[in-house]
Amino acid sequence: MEPQEIREGYLVKKGTVLNSWNAVWVVLSDDGLEFYKKKTDRSPKGMIPLKGATLVSPCQDFSKRMLVFKITTEKKQDHFFQASHIEERELWVKDVKRAISCLKDGKKFARKSTRRSIRLPETVNLAELYALMKDQDDGVKELKLEQENRVFNHCFTGATVTEWLVSKGKARNRPEALMLATGLLNEGFLQPAGDLSKEGAESGEQTAFLDETKALYYFADSGFFCEGYSSDEDVLLKEEFRGNIIKQGCLLKQGHRRKNWKVRKFILRDDPAYIHYYDPSKGDDPLGSIHLRGAVVTAVEFVPDAKKYDIDGNLFEIITADEIHYFLQAATAEERKEWIKAIQAVSKSGK
């Protein structure tokens, strides 16, 4: 009987021999994970059996990498994967855990609601709480705060979080709010911004979150960035990052010079209307940006100058107001439809 395919998509994987991180196409079945160098490859680069395996998320073995989870096989071999955003990591973790559990119990894979393994009351749902905290009207307000000759954009203080939790009836008192905030920090929903909050997160204490006005934090999928006091030119450049994140994830992008295709992480922001793209295996500095104000985006069936093996559908094209063409490829037809719809909305409304 053929294994059931459960989930597939791009993730960044740490090499098992070398310490390099590379974007790979990952396919989760009911008995293992297969990963491919390219989505179009017929043979996998490797396979990770899930029988007897364990999963750790969030994995904090790498201080400079967020959204990492670790799978340890029955033979004690570690495999590290990094998602491009929180929702993506949570979906992968949930399905991999479920597959491991079904193999252990001898059952066929079936999705069901599972609770994250943290010591909080059964009634608490951290994902729902996180969504409420991000509500633009009634949630925790993101601010521009200055500290030690640095400017922290789209962040808030630890004291603000605990006060919000108590005032909204999510916690009965500050100690209980501190427990909830620590759960959100441990699960990667909240991230430490300044030196003080980072020290608290790395301290190993039971309550790693700091209920202090000088401890700064930010939402993991926000437009957070930190800058020193800089020139007007630098500030103008940072304007690109001030918009709210509308959509993010990995796509294939065709290079302008060599016409080769590479996996890139894209983050779409509104007002100003920009989409930035990154090497998903490296740091937070973007490789480039596309100004979307007045841009046109459409689905296409082929790409000029593309090699045949690069093309397997789900292509779309962005043409900027300056008539620069960008060709991108989504993993599925539905994903292409979602990206086109989001980019069209931002190109009309953003500045």
C-alpha positions as CSV (number, residue, x, y, z in Angstrom):
1,M,0.0,0.0,0.0
2,E,1.4,3.4,-1.0
3,P,2.2,5.8,1.8
4,Q,-0.4,8.6,2.2
5,E,1.0,12.1,1.3
6,I,-0.1,14.5,4.1
7,R,1.8,17.8,3.5
8,E,4.4,19.2,1.2
9,G,6.2,22.5,0.7
10,Y,9.5,24.3,1.1
11,L,11.4,24.3,4.3
12,V,15.0,25.1,5.1
13,K,17.0,22.1,6.3
14,K,20.4,21.9,8.1
15,G,22.8,19.5,6.4
16,T,23.6,16.3,8.3
17,V,27.3,16.3,7.2
18,L,28.0,19.9,6.6
19,N,26.5,22.7,8.8
20,S,25.0,24.6,5.9
21,W,21.3,25.3,5.7
22,N,19.5,25.0,2.3
23,A,15.9,25.3,1.1
24,V,14.5,21.9,0.1
25,W,11.1,20.6,-1.0
26,V,9.7,18.4,1.8
27,V,7.0,15.8,1.5
28,L,5.4,14.3,4.6
29,S,3.8,10.9,4.3
30,D,2.3,8.8,7.1
31,D,5.5,7.0,7.7
32,G,8.3,9.5,7.0
33,L,9.6,12.7,5.5
34,E,11.2,12.9,2.1
35,F,13.2,15.9,1.0
36,Y,14.2,16.9,-2.5
37,K,16.8,19.4,-3.8
38,K,14.1,20.7,-6.2
39,K,10.4,20.2,-6.4
40,T,10.7,18.7,-9.9
41,D,13.2,16.0,-8.8
42,R,12.0,12.5,-9.2
43,S,14.2,11.0,-6.5
44,P,14.5,12.3,-2.9
45,K,17.8,13.6,-1.5
46,G,17.0,11.8,1.7
47,M,14.3,10.2,3.8
48,I,13.6,10.5,7.5
49,P,11.6,7.5,9.0
50,L,9.1,8.7,11.7
51,K,8.5,5.4,13.5
52,G,10.0,5.8,17.0
53,A,10.9,9.4,16.2
54,T,10.5,12.5,18.5
55,L,9.9,16.1,17.7
56,V,10.9,19.3,19.5
57,S,9.3,22.6,18.8
58,P,10.4,25.3,19.1
59,C,14.0,24.2,18.9
60,Q,16.3,26.7,20.4
61,D,19.6,25.1,19.5
62,F,20.4,28.0,17.2
63,S,20.3,31.5,18.7
64,K,20.2,33.3,15.4
65,R,17.5,31.1,13.8
66,M,13.9,31.3,14.6
67,L,11.0,28.9,13.8
68,V,13.2,25.8,13.9
69,F,11.9,22.4,14.8
70,K,13.9,19.2,15.4
71,I,13.1,15.6,14.5
72,T,15.2,12.9,16.2
73,T,14.9,9.5,14.7
74,E,14.7,6.2,16.5
75,K,18.5,5.8,15.8
76,K,19.1,9.2,17.5
77,Q,19.9,11.1,14.4
78,D,18.9,14.8,14.5
79,H,17.3,16.6,11.6
80,F,16.6,20.4,11.8
81,F,14.0,22.2,9.8
82,Q,13.2,26.0,9.6
83,A,9.9,27.4,8.5
84,S,9.4,30.8,6.9
85,H,6.7,31.9,9.4
86,I,4.8,30.8,12.5
87,E,1.7,29.5,10.9
88,E,3.7,27.3,8.5
89,R,5.8,25.9,11.4
90,E,2.7,25.1,13.5
91,L,1.1,23.2,10.6
92,W,4.2,21.1,9.9
93,V,4.7,20.4,13.6
94,K,1.1,19.4,14.2
95,D,1.1,17.0,11.2
96,V,4.5,15.4,12.0
97,K,3.5,14.9,15.6
98,R,0.2,13.3,14.5
99,A,2.1,11.0,12.1
100,I,4.5,9.9,14.8
101,S,1.6,9.3,17.2
102,C,-0.4,7.2,14.7
103,L,2.7,5.1,13.9
104,K,3.2,4.5,17.6
105,D,-0.4,3.4,18.1
106,G,-0.7,1.5,14.9
107,K,-3.4,3.7,13.5
108,K,-4.0,5.3,10.1
109,F,-3.1,9.0,10.0
110,A,-6.1,11.3,10.6
111,R,-5.9,15.0,11.7
112,K,-7.4,16.0,15.0
113,S,-7.0,18.9,17.3
114,T,-3.9,18.5,19.4
115,R,-2.7,20.6,22.3
116,R,0.8,22.1,22.3
117,S,3.0,20.5,25.0
118,I,3.3,23.4,27.5
119,R,2.2,23.5,31.1
120,L,-0.8,25.7,30.9
121,P,-4.5,25.2,31.7
122,E,-6.4,23.0,29.2
123,T,-8.7,25.9,28.3
124,V,-5.8,28.1,27.0
125,N,-5.3,28.2,23.3
126,L,-2.1,30.1,22.6
127,A,-2.7,30.4,18.8
128,E,-6.1,32.1,19.5
129,L,-4.6,34.3,22.2
130,Y,-1.9,35.4,19.8
131,A,-4.5,36.3,17.1
132,L,-6.3,38.4,19.7
133,M,-3.1,40.2,20.8
134,K,-2.5,41.1,17.2
135,D,-5.9,42.6,16.6
136,Q,-5.3,46.2,15.3
137,D,-8.2,47.7,17.3
138,D,-8.2,45.8,20.5
139,G,-4.8,44.1,20.7
140,V,-1.4,45.0,22.0
141,K,-0.3,48.2,20.3
142,E,3.0,48.0,18.3
143,L,5.2,51.1,19.0
144,K,8.4,52.7,17.9
145,L,10.6,52.7,21.1
146,E,14.1,54.1,21.7
147,Q,16.6,52.4,23.9
148,E,20.4,52.7,24.2
149,N,20.9,54.7,21.0
150,R,18.7,52.3,19.0
151,V,15.2,52.5,17.6
152,F,13.0,49.5,17.9
153,N,10.1,49.5,15.4
154,H,6.9,47.5,15.8
155,C,7.5,46.4,19.3
156,F,6.1,46.6,22.9
157,T,7.2,46.1,26.5
158,G,6.9,43.1,28.6
159,A,4.8,45.1,31.1
160,T,2.4,46.1,28.3
161,V,1.8,42.4,27.5
162,T,1.0,41.4,31.1
163,E,-1.2,44.5,31.6
164,W,-3.1,43.6,28.4
165,L,-3.6,40.0,29.5
166,V,-5.1,41.0,32.8
167,S,-7.2,43.9,31.5
168,K,-8.8,41.7,28.8
169,G,-9.6,39.0,31.3
170,K,-7.1,36.4,29.9
171,A,-5.3,36.2,33.2
172,R,-6.6,36.8,36.8
173,N,-3.4,38.5,38.0
174,R,0.1,39.4,36.8
175,P,1.8,36.1,37.9
176,E,-0.8,34.2,35.8
177,A,-0.3,36.7,32.9
178,L,3.5,36.1,33.2
179,M,2.9,32.4,32.8
180,L,0.9,32.9,29.6
181,A,3.4,35.3,28.2
182,T,6.2,32.8,28.9
183,G,4.2,30.2,27.0
184,L,3.8,32.6,24.0
185,L,7.6,33.2,24.1
186,N,8.5,29.6,24.4
187,E,6.3,28.7,21.5
188,G,7.8,31.4,19.3
189,F,4.8,33.6,19.0
190,L,6.6,36.4,20.8
191,Q,10.3,37.2,20.2
192,P,12.8,39.2,22.4
193,A,13.9,42.5,20.8
194,G,16.4,44.2,23.1
195,D,19.4,42.9,25.1
196,L,17.4,42.6,28.4
197,S,14.6,40.5,27.0
198,K,17.1,38.3,25.1
199,E,19.0,37.7,28.3
200,G,15.7,36.7,30.0
201,A,14.8,34.3,27.2
202,E,18.2,32.6,27.3
203,S,18.4,32.4,31.1
204,G,16.7,29.0,31.4
205,E,14.4,30.3,34.1
206,Q,10.9,28.9,34.4
207,T,9.5,32.4,33.6
208,A,11.7,33.5,30.8
209,F,9.4,36.4,29.9
210,L,10.1,39.7,31.8
211,D,7.3,41.8,33.2
212,E,9.3,45.0,32.8
213,T,9.0,48.3,31.0
214,K,12.6,48.1,29.7
215,A,12.2,44.5,28.3
216,L,11.1,44.8,24.6
217,Y,9.3,42.1,22.5
218,Y,7.7,41.8,19.1
219,F,5.3,39.6,17.3
220,A,7.2,36.9,15.3
221,D,5.5,37.7,12.0
222,S,5.4,41.5,12.4
223,G,7.3,44.2,10.6
224,F,9.8,44.5,13.4
225,F,13.2,46.0,12.7
226,C,15.9,47.7,14.8
227,E,18.1,50.6,13.7
228,G,20.7,52.9,15.2
229,Y,20.5,56.6,14.8
230,S,21.2,57.0,11.1
231,S,21.2,59.3,8.1
232,D,18.0,60.4,6.3
233,E,18.8,58.1,3.4
234,D,18.8,55.0,5.8
235,V,15.6,56.1,7.4
236,L,14.0,56.5,3.9
237,L,15.1,52.9,3.1
238,K,13.6,51.6,6.3
239,E,10.2,53.0,5.2
240,E,9.9,50.0,3.0
241,F,9.6,47.8,6.1
242,R,7.0,49.9,8.0
243,G,3.9,48.3,6.4
244,N,1.9,45.5,7.9
245,I,2.8,42.0,6.7
246,I,-0.1,40.8,4.5
247,K,1.4,37.4,3.3
248,Q,4.7,35.5,3.5
249,G,6.1,32.2,2.3
250,C,8.5,30.6,-0.1
251,L,8.3,30.8,-3.9
252,L,10.6,30.0,-6.8
253,K,12.0,33.2,-8.4
254,Q,13.7,33.5,-11.8
255,G,17.0,35.4,-11.7
256,H,17.2,38.4,-14.1
257,R,20.7,37.8,-15.4
258,R,21.3,34.0,-15.4
259,K,17.6,33.1,-15.7
260,N,18.0,30.3,-13.2
261,W,15.4,29.5,-10.6
262,K,15.9,29.7,-6.8
263,V,13.8,29.3,-3.7
264,R,13.2,32.6,-2.0
265,K,11.2,33.7,1.0
266,F,8.8,36.5,0.2
267,I,7.3,39.0,2.6
268,L,4.5,41.2,1.3
269,R,3.8,44.4,3.1
270,D,1.2,47.2,2.6
271,D,1.5,51.0,2.9
272,P,4.1,51.3,1.5
273,A,3.4,48.5,-1.0
274,Y,6.6,46.4,-1.1
275,I,7.4,42.7,-1.4
276,H,10.9,41.8,-0.1
277,Y,12.6,38.5,-1.0
278,Y,15.3,36.7,1.1
279,D,17.5,33.7,0.9
280,P,15.5,31.4,3.3
281,S,18.7,29.7,4.5
282,K,20.5,32.8,5.6
283,G,19.9,35.9,7.8
284,D,17.2,38.6,7.9
285,D,18.8,41.0,5.3
286,P,16.7,41.0,2.0
287,L,18.3,40.2,-1.3
288,G,16.0,42.7,-3.0
289,S,12.6,44.4,-3.0
290,I,9.8,45.0,-5.5
291,H,7.8,48.3,-5.3
292,L,4.2,47.2,-6.0
293,R,2.4,50.6,-6.3
294,G,0.8,50.5,-9.7
295,A,2.2,47.1,-10.5
296,V,0.3,44.5,-12.6
297,V,0.3,40.8,-11.6
298,T,-1.1,38.0,-13.7
299,A,-1.0,34.2,-14.0
300,V,1.1,33.0,-17.0
301,E,1.5,29.6,-18.7
302,F,5.2,30.0,-19.7
303,V,8.3,32.1,-19.1
304,P,10.6,33.4,-21.8
305,D,14.1,32.0,-21.7
306,A,13.2,29.4,-19.1
307,K,14.6,25.9,-19.4
308,K,12.0,23.1,-19.9
309,Y,12.7,21.3,-16.7
310,D,12.1,24.4,-14.6
311,I,8.5,24.7,-15.7
312,D,5.7,22.7,-14.2
313,G,2.9,25.2,-13.9
314,N,1.6,27.7,-11.2
315,L,3.6,30.6,-12.7
316,F,2.8,34.2,-12.3
317,E,4.4,37.5,-13.4
318,I,4.7,40.9,-11.7
319,I,5.3,43.9,-13.9
320,T,6.2,47.0,-11.9
321,A,5.3,50.6,-12.8
322,D,8.8,50.9,-14.1
323,E,8.1,47.9,-16.4
324,I,10.5,45.5,-14.7
325,H,9.3,41.9,-15.1
326,Y,9.5,39.3,-12.3
327,F,8.6,35.7,-12.9
328,L,7.6,33.6,-9.9
329,Q,6.3,30.0,-9.3
330,A,4.0,28.8,-6.5
331,A,3.9,25.3,-5.3
332,T,0.2,24.8,-6.1
333,A,-2.6,26.5,-8.2
334,E,-4.4,27.5,-5.0
335,E,-1.2,29.1,-3.6
336,R,-0.7,31.0,-6.9
337,K,-4.3,32.3,-6.7
338,E,-3.7,33.5,-3.1
339,W,-0.5,35.4,-3.9
340,I,-2.0,37.1,-7.0
341,K,-5.0,38.2,-5.0
342,A,-2.9,39.6,-2.1
343,I,-0.4,41.4,-4.4
344,Q,-3.2,42.9,-6.5
345,A,-4.9,44.3,-3.3
346,V,-1.6,45.8,-2.1
347,S,-0.7,47.3,-5.5
348,K,-4.0,49.2,-5.6
349,S,-4.1,50.4,-2.0
350,G,-0.5,50.9,-0.9
351,K,1.7,53.9,-1.6
